[in-house]
């Protein structure tokens, strides 16, 4: 009898190939370990041992041996069918979702008449015979021996949701195990090939000790603000022994919230045997600074991962079928983060869209959220239309997966029931000492509201009149146009997400130096600078927006309390705001009518959230509709609840509907060269020629990349302004900007006009 293989190696004898039995056993062991983090080790093992039994078919074995077929046959449906046959319509269907989707992604439950749905694959689709699979799988547990996993017994107000969420978590454990097992085989087979680092470097205790040393150094700077930060830190850390669950940390900007939350998370994780910390920053902010702060405090040995929201490095359409290539290398070329590090710094977009994704590359990291500490910085910035699904995910993680979630905010209150939000989170414990008193102690600015709309000409004149100031507006177009009016003024700067991360990092370092040296700095930015960016201006101008954003802007003014008082000017631009932005600005104006004397006080903030969040009906907080029918009325949560009893969840539709940002983004690699950077963009791009697995290079290229709407990226490529890199291997994963004149030292990438010619230096160093 011929050997049955899971993976082959081109140019190697069959005795070097990976047997199906070995692959199934390894994936089963790894998936059991991953799912064991949330009490589902047996189901993880079963999923792992069933996932590839379709490779038993003569058609697949012929394909893997090179019979000339361009594409392998479906090998995932077989395991899904056997799962239902062995374990019935409940546990079996849970397993079937995971096994059937381990390449193509989680499908809609659907019905037997709709191709591509799970029901169609289980009941109607014809597949190749896979006789004799039992000999390669080994003894599977009886249905009666599998208990109800702990997450499905957790007490929650989202009963249907927790079933769908459990399927996602089990799916994550399976696909990550499959990726890693395949990666492991090829690493052993090709010892000189690229190795992708996996696993922890240092213990949490080591990282805590390093942070303690860093905090001791900061405490030696004896200012009033630092003394208050030290008191907050001591109070918060003293509560680390509390049981895992939901927490809030309400500390005004400038109160040391970032390092305080990290210290609590380390202490709390050590006290309760948790494994990692995931720090989630609003999608409008810059994550590089926080990652740098953490590396500065914890060391730069690979314990801190910086994961941007728009950098997934996924070929378009890569997961629409079950084909993994003859060698299994196609899935490794879709290399994606699995968050198997101690500290992850990511964005709200990346974090929450992954929690509702269907793609394997986006979901593979989810199981690592079990038994972790998640810090949600400025959690109140979550989009209203997705607020209830986001809250359901937060509560489910805390209730069923041994996870602690810390809601960090400078503007209490927001999302908890005890703050007054009837549909809010339950049992949220505050970590900070007396938020009202902290607000009074850390108040360092005066807010002035412009009585009439301000034109750009008038605003530009104000910006020219003072040497050091920050102006924050509500759109990139407005920021770019305003910068054009003052760019000849001394110290004029523009900070934008159209700059690659390394460029923004360098720009911020220069801005901080000039502020310290009392040089002119006239900085124009969007809200990206508001959350977590450590700058200190004497004056801030802020376009009218939500009151919480105004409070964040105020945190960039007189941040260290070195002046008697800073001034925040809030103005209404003469240009019309977007509909979404206007709803927040309108709520702010209403609150200012009654709280104008102290617009950033906690009573004003409470009044603002009452209007923006608490007065909304459930349908307004779950407003993204599934499907493309004009009369579609189901939101994400309601769709899950309606399909929960039959486990017929519309996973693919949910993934399509759950978007923080409507445009699908494609990262474009730009020609930025950082001062002192040893590797150039050119050398990194060229190295893609010589690797099959691009993971390590992709992580470096992320620092040189700018997210662009996919349709605009297509225009760049069509015009010759950009090109795909190694498309035969990596499809459309990597796009390189060819027209360097589209990248400016002042404004970043201009993807709106592919014929643009810059008069500025375009290769930045």
Secondary structure as GFF3:
##gff-version 3
##sequence-region A 1 765
A	DSSP	beta_strand	5	7	.	.	.	ID=ss1
A	DSSP	three_ten_helix	14	16	.	.	.	ID=ss2
A	DSSP	beta_strand	18	19	.	.	.	ID=ss3
A	DSSP	alpha_helix	20	35	.	.	.	ID=ss4
A	DSSP	three_ten_helix	36	38	.	.	.	ID=ss5
A	DSSP	alpha_helix	41	50	.	.	.	ID=ss6
A	DSSP	three_ten_helix	53	56	.	.	.	ID=ss7
A	DSSP	alpha_helix	58	64	.	.	.	ID=ss8
A	DSSP	alpha_helix	77	87	.	.	.	ID=ss9
A	DSSP	pi_helix	88	92	.	.	.	ID=ss10
A	DSSP	alpha_helix	93	100	.	.	.	ID=ss11
A	DSSP	alpha_helix	118	123	.	.	.	ID=ss12
A	DSSP	alpha_helix	134	137	.	.	.	ID=ss13
A	DSSP	three_ten_helix	143	145	.	.	.	ID=ss14
A	DSSP	three_ten_helix	150	153	.	.	.	ID=ss15
A	DSSP	alpha_helix	159	189	.	.	.	ID=ss16
A	DSSP	alpha_helix	204	219	.	.	.	ID=ss17
A	DSSP	alpha_helix	224	237	.	.	.	ID=ss18
A	DSSP	beta_strand	246	250	.	.	.	ID=ss19
A	DSSP	alpha_helix	257	272	.	.	.	ID=ss20
A	DSSP	beta_strand	276	281	.	.	.	ID=ss21
A	DSSP	alpha_helix	288	298	.	.	.	ID=ss22
A	DSSP	beta_strand	304	307	.	.	.	ID=ss23
A	DSSP	alpha_helix	329	333	.	.	.	ID=ss24
A	DSSP	beta_strand	343	347	.	.	.	ID=ss25
A	DSSP	alpha_helix	348	355	.	.	.	ID=ss26
A	DSSP	alpha_helix	360	363	.	.	.	ID=ss27
A	DSSP	three_ten_helix	366	369	.	.	.	ID=ss28
A	DSSP	beta_strand	372	377	.	.	.	ID=ss29
A	DSSP	three_ten_helix	379	381	.	.	.	ID=ss30
A	DSSP	three_ten_helix	384	386	.	.	.	ID=ss31
A	DSSP	alpha_helix	387	400	.	.	.	ID=ss32
A	DSSP	beta_strand	404	409	.	.	.	ID=ss33
A	DSSP	three_ten_helix	417	419	.	.	.	ID=ss34
A	DSSP	beta_strand	429	430	.	.	.	ID=ss35
A	DSSP	alpha_helix	435	442	.	.	.	ID=ss36
A	DSSP	beta_strand	445	449	.	.	.	ID=ss37
A	DSSP	alpha_helix	456	464	.	.	.	ID=ss38
A	DSSP	beta_strand	468	472	.	.	.	ID=ss39
A	DSSP	alpha_helix	476	486	.	.	.	ID=ss40
A	DSSP	beta_strand	492	495	.	.	.	ID=ss41
A	DSSP	alpha_helix	501	516	.	.	.	ID=ss42
A	DSSP	beta_strand	521	525	.	.	.	ID=ss43
A	DSSP	three_ten_helix	527	529	.	.	.	ID=ss44
A	DSSP	beta_strand	539	543	.	.	.	ID=ss45
A	DSSP	alpha_helix	547	554	.	.	.	ID=ss46
A	DSSP	beta_strand	566	571	.	.	.	ID=ss47
A	DSSP	alpha_helix	579	595	.	.	.	ID=ss48
A	DSSP	three_ten_helix	596	598	.	.	.	ID=ss49
A	DSSP	alpha_helix	602	609	.	.	.	ID=ss50
A	DSSP	pi_helix	610	614	.	.	.	ID=ss51
A	DSSP	three_ten_helix	618	621	.	.	.	ID=ss52
A	DSSP	alpha_helix	636	643	.	.	.	ID=ss53
A	DSSP	alpha_helix	651	657	.	.	.	ID=ss54
A	DSSP	beta_strand	665	669	.	.	.	ID=ss55
A	DSSP	alpha_helix	681	687	.	.	.	ID=ss56
A	DSSP	three_ten_helix	688	690	.	.	.	ID=ss57
A	DSSP	alpha_helix	695	701	.	.	.	ID=ss58
A	DSSP	three_ten_helix	702	704	.	.	.	ID=ss59
A	DSSP	beta_strand	705	709	.	.	.	ID=ss60
A	DSSP	alpha_helix	710	718	.	.	.	ID=ss61
A	DSSP	beta_strand	722	724	.	.	.	ID=ss62
A	DSSP	alpha_helix	727	730	.	.	.	ID=ss63
A	DSSP	beta_strand	735	737	.	.	.	ID=ss64
A	DSSP	three_ten_helix	740	742	.	.	.	ID=ss65
A	DSSP	beta_strand	743	744	.	.	.	ID=ss66
A	DSSP	beta_strand	748	749	.	.	.	ID=ss67
###
